[in-house]
Each structure stands twice: as structure tokens, then as C-alpha cells.
């Protein structure tokens, strides 16, 4: 144990030395050595190992005092001594302490000192050496590393700094006597030490705050340096003072080449006056935001750039320079120019509408389509009501599809009105523009294809008419033969006659369907509208179809108990088509379900089969003319693909809806929805039951 007679000032300091990280300011070597001895003495009772990292002179003084005190700790392997300058040099890189090397080196020393047991007490003077050399930043960094180490290792740390004697003014401000510290009483010494400890605590707080500021500055510097935009600064004379990597990429000059040069280097010859005008505006305290101008690359290439320029102010709010953020938009402007060229020169009519469906822009092809001139367009002489299906309806459709993340409408057949109200059939589609509330529409003239369709329909109508006459005659002769069949002895002849009659029935249906298509296309399909009970119609059609099939059981469920206004025979034709299709496309099943009910002001009929099913990609097309599902399993079933087309047209005429819900291999549900007959007694209309 160290002899207390060496220094009588141990005990008042002991509480201070029990802290994990203490800082001591000493006026002279003697007081510093006394403090270190007290630090070591405090660890004796807890059997701590002591590590001293000090200057050569202080190490020698400590060892002499320890030996004189009668205790040779070195013989007990509880005292390790290192030269501060030598150890410091081993983890310094480019004038800064390396955190990785520091932690590795000191961690190894602590492990050696504790041997896996007990605590270690460390006295160090490396921070003092850095401060003596004027390396304050490095000293602050090392102080932080010691804090981190003491927080992760079982140790107590004591850092010593030589204290410069205060001048007379400093002494007066601290209310201290101008006498030398060594002449003060013990109480005055303790007061002085307490004051110095407060200064040390303040210094520690300052260090922490500076570290936070440095961390923020490093983060900002990283953001600036990693930005793709050019970020640079200049003084009020236009001399460049900083230049990031983005500026080097955009303009081609490195920071070493251009810092200290005039900003005029990155402006083309015809823009030299412009940068001077910008500087003048900055001197007036103005900001320039998203200002589009020209720049020049080191290789002479002229760039289009969007710049934001703002004043730089000092601590007195005086403008000392300007910061510039520049974005290269050269390729963006080239792309826009190409898009404009495509827009104006495209053979397809293109127009742009605002969110309300008003046409705000149109290309020449569109104007030609509607037979208006560019001058008439610019004069506002073109009406917005150019379509039978307005752009606003397309926008509503697009808005309804937003849930499905779709920004485009499906191509749709409509009519555009040419100058003089001349109708022109077209196909139109619309899509929303990204980062804009406007939409762009595409219009394709289909008048020629429509004319071809009309010729085809005329041919079908003529062919159907020509076919119907001989078929009618044949049907009559067959009827005559059947009526005389009782006199025939050849039963097989009768059987063949029956089959011929059935085939002629099918041919008649086919011809009638072709005629219906022709009439639908011409708008001449006749309807005989009347009031009738929907339940009775459904029951009648189910019974009729049931008589024609021996493979399936038709099961009717539910009742509507309501009346419908419409063509009973045409709606019966729709139901007949749905039931025969259900039987036809469910050959492996033996049941077809029919359910009828009212839903609000609608009657809904569901025909469900348990057959092939229809995949999603075909469900929207099966109601088109002549469309057949191209599935191998269904190709073996004959048909022209016109039954559902005719059915949907009939349902539309009745203000109803026909749709399908199905999955491939799981059957199909066809739904027919029709409006119930409403009593005409004002706004308080009721369903007739």
C-alpha cells in the first residue's frame, strides 16, 4: 500500500476518482503526480490493475514515488506502463486517430491487464500531447474514443492536462487571489479544482456539441457529394468556391480545375450577359427557382439546364455569394421535341383533354379527321361536342379502373361529328398522362371497314333471303310426306324424314339468326312490346328446352312475381339460347340450374352449367359477332358464334344487361338482368307485382 505521508491531499479527491471518466487539470508536475498516485491508491482496495500511459518523465516520477512509498506494484503484475507518444503514433493516420486501430490496441491492453478478471484503471496523457501540439480536432476525436471505450470495457479512466496559470484578469473574473496555486490553502485548492472541474465538464459538453455539428456537416457533405445534380458556390464576383461530383459529371471540369475560376466558363458565349444579370439579382437578395438556361460542357457541348440560385449570407446576414443547383435537362427537352414531332406528324388523330373532358390540344391528323383547319382551332371555332361518346365518359371509365391500377381505357367504337354534323365512325381510346391531370386520346377512322361490314351484311341478308325460299318449299314437301307416312311400310324412310325435318329446323334457325344480325346492324330488328309475367316465360322456355334433351335435367328455382315490359318472344329467344348453350358446353354434366329473383328494381335470371367454363381473357369477347372460344375442347361443337351477340343486342334494347362469371374448368354462370315494369304514377314509382 502507498504510504499516505507521501501526499496529505489524497482523501478529498477520492470521490472524484471513483468516476468512470475523470479529467484533472494540474498546474505543476508535482500536483499531477499526486493526483495519479491517489487514483492508483483508490484502486488498491478493489484490487484493480493500473495502466499508465504517460510521458517518459512522468512515468519515472511515478515509479520513484511508488517505490519510495514502499509498494512495488510492478512485481505483482498489477501495474502496466506505456509511453504515451509511442502508443499514440501507432493508431494515428493522417493526423487523426483511427477508431479501429485504437479500439484494437487498447482492447488488447485491457484484456492483458485484467486477464479476464477484475477491473482496470487507466491514466493517460495522449490527449494532452495532442493539445500541446495544437491538434484540437484530433484531441476531441480521441476524447470521444475514450468515452466509447469506457462505455464498453470494465475500466475507470483518468485524463490529465497541464494547467496554464491564469492572467490577472482571469483570476479576478474567477474571484481568485493572484497568488500562485501552491500558496493557496487546502480549501482554496479544492475550490480551484472544483472550478476547473466545472470547466472540464463544460469542455466535455462543448466537445459533444461539436461532434454533433461535425456529424451533421459530414451528412450534408455526403448528400451534396452524392447528388446527381451540380451543386456549386461562388462569390459575388462570380469566382467558383466549391464544386461537387455532380457538377463534374454535368460540366466535365474537376474541382481542382475550376475552383478559383470564373463561373463564366460554364456559360456559352451568347449567355455571358445572363450570368452577370443573375449575380446582380443575387446581390439584391433575390432567388431564382427552376430557371431554364444554357450551359456548356468542357468539351464544348451546349447543355440545357434548370438552375436554382440562392444567396449565401454570413453571420451578419450580409450576402457574400451564391449557391447554385443545376440539373441537366438536355435529354428531357430532346425527348419532348421528338414527342411534339410525333404528335404533330402522326397519321392517327390525337387530342389532349383536361379533367373535365374539354379538348385543349389536337394534332393535324385529328383536325383533318373532323374537317376543321388549324386556324379554326386556334380561333376556338371547334365545338367540344364532337363525339357521341364524349371524352368525359372515357375519363369516368378510367377513374373507375383506378382501383385496378389502370390508367387507360379500352378501345371503343364511337362516332365523331365532322364539320356540318356529318357522322364518321371511329375507334377511340384514352390514357392518362403521367404526372398530369390531363389525358390523351387516340382516334382511328374506321369508316372504310364499316363500309366493308355493311357490304358483308348486305350479302348475308341477300343470301339468307335467297336460301329461305327453297328451304320453305322443301319444308312444305317434307310435311306432305310426313302426313302420308302412315301409308308407307318402310320405317327407315320415316326415320330419315324425321331427321331431315330436324336438320331443316336447324337451318331455319341459322337463317333467322343471320337475318337478325342483318337487321340489328341496320337498326331494323322488330320488337313487339307488351306486358307479361317473367316467371311464366322462364317456366315455358325451361319446359320447351327440357323436351329437346335427354342428357340434362333443367332445375328451376325461385320466383320474381313481377311483370316485364318488352318483346316476350325475343326475350324467350335469349333464354332459349342460354339454356341450349349450357347443355351444349357441359357434355360431362347432367344438370343445368336456373334461378330467378328480384334485386331492387331488377329481375335477375341466372343460368348455371357445370361444363368447360370460360377463362377471363375470353369472357369479354364471347358477345361479339362470330366470336368463338378458341379452346380445343370446344372446337368440336358447331356454331357461328352469333347467338350471344344477338342475345346481348336484344337485352340492350330492353335496357337490361347480359354478362358471364366463370373460371376455366368450373362451369359458367350467365346472368340476365331486366328492369321490372314500373307504374307510371310520378316519382313514387313502384314495382308492379
C-alpha distance (Angstrom), angle and dihedral (degrees) to the residues before:
residue distance angle dihedral
X1 . . .
X2 3.81 . .
X3 3.79 114.0 .
X4 3.83 109.3 -108.8
X5 3.76 89.2 -143.9
X6 3.76 89.8 74.9
X7 3.82 90.5 76.8
X8 3.79 126.5 1.0
X9 3.80 92.8 -159.7
X10 3.80 97.0 74.6
X11 3.77 102.3 99.6
X12 3.86 100.0 55.6
X13 3.81 89.4 55.8
X14 3.79 98.7 46.8
X15 3.80 96.5 90.9
X16 3.79 89.2 52.1
X17 3.77 91.5 54.5
X18 3.78 93.7 53.0
X19 3.86 89.0 74.5
X20 3.81 117.6 103.3
X21 3.80 93.1 -124.9
X22 3.82 119.3 22.2
X23 3.81 130.6 173.6
X24 3.84 120.9 -153.5
X25 3.82 126.6 -167.1
X26 3.82 113.8 -157.9
X27 3.79 128.8 -173.4
X28 3.82 95.7 -154.3
X29 3.79 139.5 15.8
X30 3.81 91.5 -106.7
X31 3.80 94.7 60.1
X32 3.82 90.5 43.3
X33 3.84 92.0 53.0
X34 3.80 90.4 47.1
X35 3.81 90.0 53.1
X36 3.81 92.3 49.4
X37 3.82 91.1 48.5
X38 3.79 89.3 52.8
X39 3.82 89.4 49.0
X40 3.82 90.3 52.6
X41 3.81 92.6 44.1
X42 3.83 91.1 54.4
X43 3.80 89.6 57.8
X44 3.81 93.6 51.4
X45 3.80 94.5 77.5
X46 3.81 91.8 53.3
X47 3.84 92.4 42.1
X48 3.81 92.2 -120.0
X49 3.79 120.0 170.7
X50 3.81 112.9 -120.6
X51 3.82 123.7 -139.4
X52 3.80 118.5 -168.9
X53 3.83 119.7 -164.5
X54 3.78 103.1 179.1
X55 3.78 145.2 130.1
X56 3.78 117.9 -73.4
X57 3.83 93.3 -107.0
X58 3.80 93.9 50.1
X59 3.81 92.2 47.3
X60 3.80 90.5 53.3
X61 3.80 91.9 47.9
X62 3.82 91.0 50.5
X63 3.78 93.9 49.9
X64 3.81 91.4 48.8
X65 3.79 92.1 50.8
X66 3.79 92.4 46.2
X67 3.80 92.0 50.2
X68 3.80 91.4 45.8
X69 3.79 89.1 51.8
X70 3.77 89.9 59.8
X71 3.76 99.0 -113.4
X72 3.81 121.8 108.9
X73 3.78 103.3 -168.0
X74 3.78 92.7 172.4
X75 3.78 90.6 71.2
X76 3.79 90.8 58.9
X77 3.86 94.1 52.8
X78 3.79 88.2 -119.7
X79 3.79 96.8 113.1
X80 3.85 124.5 65.0
X81 3.79 122.3 -178.6
X82 3.84 129.0 -164.5
X83 3.78 134.0 176.7
X84 3.82 108.4 -110.5
X85 3.82 96.5 -147.0
X86 3.82 93.7 48.3
X87 3.81 94.0 47.6
X88 3.82 92.7 44.7
X89 3.80 92.3 54.2
X90 3.81 91.0 56.2
X91 3.82 95.8 65.9
X92 3.83 102.0 30.7
X93 3.84 116.4 106.3
X94 3.80 120.7 -176.4
X95 3.79 91.5 -17.2
X96 3.83 94.0 -52.1
X97 3.82 129.1 96.9
X98 3.81 113.6 -108.8
X99 3.79 108.7 -131.0
X100 3.81 92.7 -154.4
X101 3.80 94.7 51.3
X102 3.80 93.0 42.0
X103 3.79 93.6 52.5
X104 3.79 92.3 45.3
X105 3.83 94.7 48.2
X106 3.83 98.1 42.8
X107 3.79 91.8 40.6
X108 3.80 88.9 56.0
X109 3.83 91.1 49.4
X110 3.80 92.2 49.4
X111 3.81 91.8 47.9
X112 3.81 90.0 50.9
X113 3.82 91.3 47.6
X114 3.78 97.3 49.6
X115 3.81 98.1 33.5
X116 3.76 85.3 -151.3
X117 3.81 93.7 -54.9
X118 3.80 137.9 85.9
X119 3.77 128.8 -3.8
X120 3.77 134.7 -64.9
X121 3.81 129.5 -135.6
X122 3.80 116.7 -153.1
X123 3.78 128.9 -162.3
X124 3.82 112.9 -170.8
X125 3.81 138.6 179.1
X126 3.82 101.3 -179.9
X127 3.82 92.8 104.3
X128 3.82 88.6 51.6
X129 3.84 89.8 53.3
X130 3.83 91.1 53.0
X131 3.79 92.2 48.4
X132 3.81 90.7 48.5
X133 3.83 88.2 55.6
X134 3.82 90.8 49.9
X135 3.84 93.4 -111.8
X136 3.80 96.5 137.4
X137 3.82 96.8 158.1
X138 3.79 91.8 51.4
X139 3.81 89.2 47.3
X140 3.81 91.0 52.6
X141 3.79 90.5 49.2
X142 3.80 92.1 50.1
X143 3.80 90.4 48.3
X144 3.80 88.0 55.4
X145 3.81 91.7 49.6
X146 3.81 90.2 52.7
X147 3.81 89.1 51.5
X148 3.78 90.9 52.1
X149 3.79 91.5 47.6
X150 3.78 94.5 49.4
X151 3.78 88.6 50.6
X152 3.83 93.1 55.3
X153 3.84 101.9 34.5
X154 3.81 131.7 59.1
X155 3.79 97.5 -111.9
X156 3.78 146.7 111.7
X157 3.81 118.7 -133.5
X158 3.81 128.8 -151.8
X159 3.82 118.1 -172.1
X160 3.82 119.7 -170.2
X161 3.81 128.5 -157.7
X162 3.79 127.7 -175.1
X163 3.79 109.2 -119.1
X164 3.81 120.9 -133.1
X165 3.81 110.8 -137.5
X166 3.84 109.8 -109.2
X167 3.79 120.2 -116.8
X168 3.77 120.8 -117.7
X169 3.83 94.9 -92.0
X170 3.81 91.7 51.1
X171 3.79 90.1 49.4
X172 3.79 91.7 51.5
X173 3.80 92.3 48.2
X174 3.79 88.7 52.3
X175 3.83 91.2 46.5
X176 3.81 90.9 -122.2
X177 3.75 130.9 139.7
X178 3.79 116.8 -104.3
X179 3.78 89.3 -126.3
X180 3.77 118.9 116.4
X181 3.82 114.0 -86.1
X182 3.82 91.0 -117.3
X183 3.81 90.2 59.6
X184 3.81 92.8 56.6
X185 3.79 121.1 103.7
X186 3.76 119.1 -106.4
X187 3.82 90.7 -102.3
X188 3.83 91.0 50.5
X189 3.80 89.7 47.8
X190 3.79 90.3 53.3
X191 3.83 90.7 48.3
X192 3.80 89.7 50.0
X193 3.80 90.8 48.6
X194 3.80 90.4 48.4
X195 3.81 90.0 52.2
X196 3.78 90.8 48.2
X197 3.80 90.3 48.0
X198 3.80 88.7 54.5
X199 3.79 88.6 51.6
X200 3.78 88.7 49.9
X201 3.82 90.6 51.5
X202 3.81 89.8 48.8
X203 3.79 89.1 49.6
X204 3.79 89.6 51.5
X205 3.82 91.1 51.7
X206 3.80 89.4 48.4
X207 3.78 89.9 51.2
X208 3.81 91.2 52.3
X209 3.81 91.9 48.6
X210 3.79 91.8 47.6
X211 3.79 89.7 50.4
X212 3.80 90.0 53.0
X213 3.80 90.9 49.0
X214 3.80 90.7 47.7
X215 3.79 90.2 49.1
X216 3.82 91.4 52.3
X217 3.78 91.0 46.6
X218 3.80 91.0 50.2
X219 3.84 90.0 49.9
X220 3.80 91.6 49.8
X221 3.78 90.9 46.3
X222 3.81 89.8 51.4
X223 3.82 91.0 50.6
X224 3.80 92.2 49.1
X225 3.78 93.1 45.9
X226 3.81 95.0 47.2
X227 3.83 95.2 46.5
X228 3.80 117.8 114.6
X229 3.80 88.3 -145.7
X230 3.79 121.6 84.1
X231 3.82 109.5 -105.4
X232 3.80 116.4 -174.3
X233 3.79 141.3 149.2
X234 3.79 133.7 -146.3
X235 3.77 138.0 -178.5
X236 3.79 124.0 -114.2
X237 3.80 91.1 -87.9
X238 3.79 91.0 58.8
X239 3.81 96.5 -105.9
X240 3.82 111.6 147.7
X241 3.83 112.4 -120.9
X242 3.84 102.2 173.5
X243 3.81 135.8 20.3
X244 3.82 128.1 -176.8
X245 3.81 132.0 -153.0
X246 3.83 91.4 -98.7
X247 3.82 89.6 58.4
X248 3.79 89.7 50.8
X249 3.81 90.6 51.8
X250 3.82 94.7 47.7
X251 3.81 100.5 39.5
X252 3.83 100.8 26.4
X253 3.85 97.2 -129.8
X254 3.81 120.3 118.4
X255 3.80 119.7 -133.0
X256 3.82 90.8 -110.5
X257 3.80 90.2 54.7
X258 3.79 99.8 47.5
X259 3.82 110.3 26.8
X260 3.80 104.7 104.1
X261 3.83 91.8 25.5
X262 3.81 126.9 107.8
X263 3.80 119.9 -89.0
X264 3.81 85.8 -128.8
X265 3.83 87.6 83.0
X266 3.81 91.2 76.8
X267 3.82 95.9 46.2
X268 3.84 121.4 84.5
X269 3.80 117.8 -117.2
X270 3.80 92.6 -101.9
X271 3.82 91.4 53.0
X272 3.82 99.5 52.6
X273 3.80 92.9 105.5
X274 3.79 90.4 49.5
X275 3.82 95.9 62.7
X276 3.80 90.2 49.7
X277 3.80 89.2 52.5
X278 3.81 89.4 50.2
X279 3.81 91.3 52.5
X280 3.78 90.4 49.9
X281 3.79 90.9 53.1
X282 3.82 89.8 49.4
X283 3.82 90.0 52.7
X284 3.80 86.4 56.4
X285 3.81 89.6 54.7
X286 3.84 96.4 -107.0
X287 3.80 126.6 147.0
X288 3.80 124.3 -141.5
X289 3.79 113.4 -152.1
X290 3.82 124.2 -168.2
X291 3.79 92.0 -16.1
X292 3.81 110.2 175.4
X293 3.79 116.5 -141.7
X294 3.79 142.5 134.4
X295 3.78 129.6 -83.4
X296 3.77 132.9 -176.8
X297 3.80 128.8 -131.4
X298 3.78 122.0 -136.8
X299 3.82 88.5 -105.4
X300 3.81 91.2 55.0
X301 3.81 98.1 -101.5
X302 3.79 111.5 145.6
X303 3.81 113.5 -129.7
X304 3.78 133.9 -162.1
X305 3.80 108.6 -133.3
X306 3.79 136.7 179.1
X307 3.80 110.3 -145.6
X308 3.78 136.7 -170.3
X309 3.81 113.9 -161.5
X310 3.82 123.8 -171.9
X311 3.83 133.9 174.8
X312 3.82 121.7 -102.3
X313 3.82 114.0 -140.4
X314 3.81 131.5 -164.9
X315 3.81 126.9 -137.3
X316 3.80 89.3 -79.4
X317 3.87 91.8 54.6
X318 3.79 90.5 -111.4
X319 3.83 115.0 144.5
X320 3.80 108.4 -115.4
X321 3.79 102.3 165.2
X322 3.79 146.3 -32.2
X323 3.78 138.0 -95.0
X324 3.80 120.7 -143.9
X325 3.79 130.8 -160.9
X326 3.81 111.5 -168.3
X327 3.81 127.8 -173.8
X328 3.79 122.1 -164.6
X329 3.84 107.0 -128.1
X330 3.80 96.5 165.2
X331 3.82 95.1 115.0
X332 3.79 91.6 42.3
X333 3.81 91.4 55.7
X334 3.83 91.1 45.9
X335 3.81 89.8 51.8
X336 3.78 91.0 49.1
X337 3.80 90.0 50.5
X338 3.81 91.0 51.4
X339 3.82 90.2 47.3
X340 3.80 90.4 51.3
X341 3.79 89.5 50.2
X342 3.81 91.7 50.4
X343 3.79 90.0 46.4
X344 3.77 94.5 52.9
X345 3.82 98.4 38.6
X346 3.82 99.8 40.4
X347 3.81 117.1 120.7
X348 3.81 90.2 -142.8
X349 3.79 117.2 80.9
X350 3.81 109.7 -107.9
X351 3.79 128.1 -175.1
X352 3.80 137.1 169.0
X353 3.80 123.8 -137.8
X354 3.80 133.1 -167.7
X355 3.85 121.8 -126.9
X356 3.82 89.6 -84.6
X357 3.79 93.4 56.5
X358 3.81 96.3 -106.2
X359 3.80 114.2 145.6
X360 3.81 108.2 -120.3
X361 3.80 101.0 167.6
X362 3.81 137.4 20.0
X363 3.79 137.0 177.5
X364 3.81 126.1 -128.5
X365 3.81 93.0 -101.3
X366 3.80 90.6 58.4
X367 3.81 92.6 46.9
X368 3.79 89.6 50.1
X369 3.79 89.2 49.8
X370 3.80 92.2 56.3
X371 3.83 91.7 37.2
X372 3.82 97.1 -120.1
X373 3.79 126.1 131.0
X374 3.81 126.5 -125.3
X375 3.80 88.9 -113.6
X376 3.82 90.9 55.5
X377 3.80 89.5 49.0
X378 3.79 93.4 51.0
X379 3.80 89.5 46.7
X380 3.83 90.4 54.7
X381 3.80 93.7 -116.8
X382 3.82 95.0 134.3
X383 3.83 115.2 92.1
X384 3.82 119.9 -133.1
X385 3.83 90.5 -134.3
X386 3.78 93.8 82.6
X387 3.82 98.4 128.3
X388 3.78 135.5 59.1
X389 3.82 85.4 -142.3
X390 3.80 102.3 43.5
X391 3.82 123.0 -141.3
X392 3.82 86.8 -114.2
X393 3.83 89.0 66.4
X394 3.79 89.8 52.8
X395 3.80 89.4 49.9
X396 3.80 90.3 52.7
X397 3.79 89.3 52.1
X398 3.81 91.2 50.0
X399 3.82 90.5 48.3
X400 3.81 90.0 51.9
X401 3.81 89.3 53.6
X402 3.81 94.5 52.9
X403 3.80 89.1 95.4
X404 3.82 86.9 63.6
X405 3.83 91.3 47.9
X406 3.82 91.2 -113.8
X407 3.80 120.3 143.1
X408 3.78 98.4 178.4
X409 3.79 134.9 74.4
X410 3.78 121.3 -134.2
X411 3.83 115.5 -107.0
X412 3.78 108.0 -85.3
X413 3.77 133.2 -166.7
X414 3.79 113.8 -124.8
X415 3.81 142.4 140.3
X416 3.80 127.9 -100.1
X417 3.78 119.2 -157.4
X418 3.77 114.5 -129.3
X419 3.75 124.0 -153.5
X420 3.80 107.8 -63.8
X421 3.84 91.9 29.6
X422 3.79 95.0 -78.7
X423 3.81 111.0 160.7
X424 3.81 118.3 -127.5
X425 3.84 120.3 -175.1
X426 3.81 112.2 -133.1
X427 3.79 142.3 163.9
X428 3.80 112.9 -123.7
X429 3.81 133.0 -171.4
X430 3.79 131.3 173.7
X431 3.78 135.7 -159.5
X432 3.79 132.3 -173.8
X433 3.78 117.6 -114.5
X434 3.81 115.5 -122.4
X435 3.80 116.0 -107.6
X436 3.81 90.1 8.1
X437 3.79 137.8 88.6
X438 3.81 91.0 -138.4
X439 3.78 126.2 94.2
X440 3.78 132.3 -149.2
X441 3.79 123.2 -136.3
X442 3.81 130.6 -156.4
X443 3.78 121.8 -155.1
X444 3.81 125.4 -167.9
X445 3.81 122.4 -169.7
X446 3.83 109.1 -127.0
X447 3.78 97.4 170.1
X448 3.83 92.1 115.3
X449 3.80 93.1 50.6
X450 3.78 88.5 46.7
X451 3.77 89.9 54.2
X452 3.79 89.9 51.3
X453 3.80 89.4 49.8
X454 3.78 89.5 52.1
X455 3.79 91.2 51.6
X456 3.81 89.7 50.3
X457 3.79 91.3 49.3
X458 3.78 90.7 49.1
X459 3.79 89.1 51.8
X460 3.80 92.1 49.1
X461 3.78 90.3 48.9
X462 3.77 91.9 50.2
X463 3.80 93.6 44.7
X464 3.79 91.4 48.4
X465 3.79 91.4 50.7
X466 3.78 92.4 48.2
X467 3.80 91.4 47.9
X468 3.74 94.9 47.6
X469 3.82 95.5 63.3
X470 3.81 98.5 59.3
X471 3.80 91.5 39.0
X472 3.79 89.8 54.6
X473 3.76 90.2 51.1
X474 3.80 92.0 47.4
X475 3.76 90.1 49.5
X476 3.80 89.7 54.2
X477 3.78 93.8 51.1
X478 3.78 92.0 48.3
X479 3.77 89.7 51.6
X480 3.77 90.0 53.3
X481 3.80 92.1 50.4
X482 3.79 90.9 49.2
X483 3.77 91.9 52.0
X484 3.81 88.5 53.4
X485 3.76 92.9 42.6
X486 3.80 93.0 102.1
X487 3.78 89.4 71.9
X488 3.81 92.5 53.3
X489 3.77 119.7 95.0
X490 3.75 96.8 -164.8
X491 3.81 105.1 92.5
X492 3.79 91.7 -174.8
X493 3.80 90.2 58.8
X494 3.80 88.8 56.1
X495 3.78 90.2 49.1
X496 3.79 91.8 52.6
X497 3.78 91.0 47.6
X498 3.81 89.7 55.1
X499 3.78 91.4 50.7
X500 3.79 91.6 48.2
X501 3.78 88.8 51.9
X502 3.82 91.5 52.0
X503 3.78 92.3 49.6
X504 3.77 91.5 49.1
X505 3.83 87.9 52.1
X506 3.78 88.8 55.5
X507 3.79 91.2 47.2
X508 3.77 89.5 50.8
X509 3.79 91.3 52.1
X510 3.79 90.3 49.3
X511 3.78 92.3 50.5
X512 3.78 90.7 47.6
X513 3.80 90.2 51.2
X514 3.79 90.7 51.4
X515 3.75 89.4 49.7
X516 3.81 90.3 49.4
X517 3.80 90.8 53.0
X518 3.76 90.2 51.3
X519 3.77 91.5 49.3
X520 3.80 92.9 46.1
X521 3.80 91.2 52.0
X522 3.79 90.5 48.4
X523 3.79 92.6 43.0
X524 3.82 91.6 -119.9
X525 3.81 102.1 113.9
X526 3.79 103.8 132.6
X527 3.82 124.3 -134.8
X528 3.79 129.6 -166.9
X529 3.77 103.9 -154.8
X530 3.79 121.8 -159.2
X531 3.81 142.6 144.5
X532 3.83 113.5 -90.3
X533 3.79 142.4 157.9
X534 3.79 110.6 -99.2
X535 3.84 93.6 -156.4
X536 3.80 91.3 57.3
X537 3.82 92.0 49.5
X538 3.81 93.5 50.0
X539 3.81 92.3 47.3
X540 3.82 91.4 49.0
X541 3.82 94.4 50.7
X542 3.82 92.2 45.9
X543 3.81 91.0 52.5
X544 3.81 92.8 47.0
X545 3.81 93.7 50.4
X546 3.82 91.1 44.0
X547 3.82 88.9 59.9
X548 3.81 90.4 56.9
X549 3.81 97.2 53.2
X550 3.78 132.8 61.1
X551 3.82 95.4 175.1
X552 3.80 102.2 64.1
X553 3.76 137.9 46.9
X554 3.81 113.5 -140.5
X555 3.82 110.5 -147.5
X556 3.81 117.5 -163.9
X557 3.82 118.8 -160.9
X558 3.80 134.2 178.4
X559 3.78 134.6 13.0
X560 3.78 135.4 -118.8
X561 3.83 97.7 -163.2
X562 3.79 88.4 -159.5
X563 3.76 141.2 111.6
X564 3.81 130.2 -117.2
X565 3.78 129.7 -153.4
X566 3.78 111.6 -141.3
X567 3.76 148.7 69.6
X568 3.80 105.8 -37.7
X569 3.79 94.9 -164.4
X570 3.83 94.1 48.2
X571 3.81 92.1 49.8
X572 3.81 88.6 46.2
X573 3.82 86.4 54.1
X574 3.84 88.8 55.4
X575 3.82 93.2 49.6
X576 3.79 91.4 46.0
X577 3.81 90.2 52.6
X578 3.82 92.5 49.7
X579 3.82 93.3 49.2
X580 3.82 95.9 45.7
X581 3.83 90.0 48.5
X582 3.81 90.6 50.0
X583 3.81 89.8 53.8
X584 3.79 93.4 41.7
X585 3.82 96.6 51.6
X586 3.82 98.2 42.1
X587 3.84 101.8 60.4
X588 3.80 94.0 151.3
X589 3.83 93.7 52.0
X590 3.80 129.8 72.3
X591 3.80 102.6 -158.2
X592 3.80 138.0 68.9
X593 3.81 118.5 -172.1
X594 3.82 122.5 -147.3
X595 3.80 118.9 -172.0
X596 3.81 127.0 -179.6
X597 3.82 128.4 -172.9
X598 3.80 142.4 142.4
X599 3.80 120.8 -105.9
X600 3.78 111.3 -172.2
X601 3.79 107.3 -55.5
X602 3.81 93.6 -15.3
X603 3.75 135.5 81.8
X604 3.82 112.2 -141.0
X605 3.81 123.0 -159.6
X606 3.80 118.4 -167.9
X607 3.82 122.1 -163.2
X608 3.79 110.3 -168.7
X609 3.80 126.8 -172.5
X610 3.80 131.7 180.0
X611 3.77 98.9 -139.6
X612 3.80 140.3 103.8
X613 3.79 97.2 -37.0
X614 3.80 125.0 -148.6
X615 3.82 123.9 -98.9
X616 3.82 119.9 -128.8
X617 3.80 94.8 -107.4
X618 3.83 92.0 62.1
X619 3.82 101.2 39.1
X620 3.81 93.9 85.4
X621 3.81 93.6 48.2
X622 3.80 104.7 46.9
X623 3.82 90.0 84.6
X624 3.81 92.1 59.0
X625 3.80 122.3 101.2
X626 3.81 115.3 -84.8
X627 3.83 92.6 -4.6
X628 3.78 117.4 147.3
X629 3.80 126.3 -179.7
X630 3.84 105.3 -106.0
X631 3.82 94.3 -139.0
X632 3.81 117.1 134.4
X633 3.81 92.7 -133.4
X634 3.82 91.6 55.2
X635 3.81 99.4 42.1
X636 3.79 90.2 80.8
X637 3.82 90.5 66.4
X638 3.82 112.6 84.8
X639 3.78 123.8 -131.7
X640 3.79 142.4 117.3
X641 3.80 96.7 -122.5
X642 3.80 95.0 -117.4
X643 3.80 103.6 110.6
X644 3.80 96.9 81.9
X645 3.81 91.3 42.0
X646 3.79 91.1 55.9
X647 3.81 91.2 42.6
X648 3.79 93.2 53.4
X649 3.81 92.0 48.4
X650 3.80 90.2 51.9
X651 3.81 91.4 48.4
X652 3.82 91.8 48.6
X653 3.82 88.9 52.6
X654 3.82 86.9 56.8
X655 3.85 90.7 50.8
X656 3.77 89.0 -112.1
X657 3.78 136.9 123.5
X658 3.80 134.3 -121.2
X659 3.81 120.9 -165.8
X660 3.80 143.6 150.4
X661 3.79 135.3 -133.6
X662 3.77 115.8 -167.1
X663 3.77 149.0 136.6
X664 3.76 124.3 -146.5
X665 3.80 111.0 -93.5
X666 3.82 93.8 9.8
X667 3.78 103.3 83.8
X668 3.79 128.2 -108.7
X669 3.80 138.2 -90.3
X670 3.80 114.8 -150.8
X671 3.81 114.5 -166.8
X672 3.79 126.9 -159.6
X673 3.80 116.4 -168.6
X674 3.82 121.2 -172.1
X675 3.82 131.5 175.4
X676 3.78 115.1 -109.0
X677 3.80 119.6 -121.1
X678 3.82 108.3 -91.4
X679 3.80 124.5 -152.8
X680 3.78 110.2 -118.8
X681 3.79 99.1 -129.0
X682 3.80 101.6 124.6
X683 3.75 129.5 -87.4
X684 3.81 91.8 -27.8
X685 3.80 92.1 74.1
X686 3.82 116.5 169.2
X687 3.76 133.9 -163.2
X688 3.79 111.8 -101.6
X689 3.78 109.7 -125.0
